[in-house]
């Protein structure tokens, strides 16, 4: 089961990329679900609207690329037909 016994996981139970999550949790999620994070960034660009009132997911992705992210532990593959359909 993904995340089971993962002591370095998210601080709260929420969606993979939740607007209410802490930045640490979001950085962790970007490491775990990179394709999903890229999809969120694409939606931000198309809508010309930020993921969060104070910052954009694209900025957080860039921060993770430059500074690194917490060890993701479990990386969820986003390569199935359901994800492609999004």
N, C-alpha and C positions, 0 to 999 in steps of 0.2 A: 504494500500500500504506500503510495508516494507520501513522504513526510512523516511516516510513522517512526517514532523514536528519534526524530531530528531535533535535537536540543538547540540547534542554532537557527531554528526556523523563525517564522513571523511572530511578532509579538501579539497578534490577535488573529482571530479567524475571520477571513474576509475573501472577497474575490481576488484573483491573481494580481490585478492592477486596480486597486480601489482608491478613489479620490479622497477617502478618509484615512488611508494608511499613512504611517510615518514614512519619512524619506528613506530610512534604513530598510524598512519592509519593502518599499518600492524598488530600491536598488537590488535587494535580494530577488524580487520577482523579475526584474529585468534580466538578471543572471540566469534565472530558472526558465523563463519564457521569453527568449529574445525575439522570436518571430511575432509573438503577440504584442510585445512592446513596440516593435516596428510598425505593426498595424495601427496601434493607437497613435503613433506619431504621424502616420499617413492621414488618419482621420482629423487630427489636429490641423494639419496643413490644409486639407480640403475645406474644413469648416472655418478656418482662420480664427480658431478659438482654442484657448489653452485647456489642458487637462485639469489644471488646478487654478484657482483664482490668482495665485501669486507666482506661479511658474509653469513651464511647459514640460511635457514628458520628453520632448526632444532635447531639452537642456539636461534633464536627468540622465538620459541615455548617453549623451556626450560626456557627462561627469563620470559615469561608470566606465566608459571607454578610456578616459584619461587617468582617473584616480583609482579605478578598480571598484569592486563590489564585494560584499561579504561572500564567503564561500557558499555557493548555491546549494550544496549538499545534493539535493535531488533536482535534476534538470528534466523538465517535461518536454517531450518531443512534440512539436507542432507540425507534424508532417502527414497527418491523416486527411482523408477527404472532407471531414467536417471543418477543419481549419481552412483548407483551400477554398471551401465554399463561402467563407466569410469575405 
